[in-house]
Amino acid sequence: MTTTSSGSSGAGRWGRAAVWLPGLAVAIGAAVATAHGLFEVAVAARVPVGVAWI
């Protein structure tokens, strides 16, 4: 029977977090920038601000 140490499991979690967290931050930033850009385009097209938020 082979056993694995819990240290390698913890290292794997930190490794995944080190990749996923910056990626998540970039994805959220891109979503915010896209939403802001679409809002600015709608305002520039003279769409009422209340409708532009939708």
QUIVENFEN-V668064 format. One record per pair of residues at least 6 apart in sequence whose ideal C-beta (glycine too) atoms are under 6 Angstrom apart, sorted by sequence separation. I is the first residue (numbers start at 1). J is the second residue. D is the distance in Angstrom with one decimal. If there is no record, write none. Layout:
# QUIVENFEN-V668064
I | J | D
I | J | D
This chain:
# QUIVENFEN-V668064
43 | 52 | 5.4
42 | 52 | 3.7
39 | 52 | 5.5
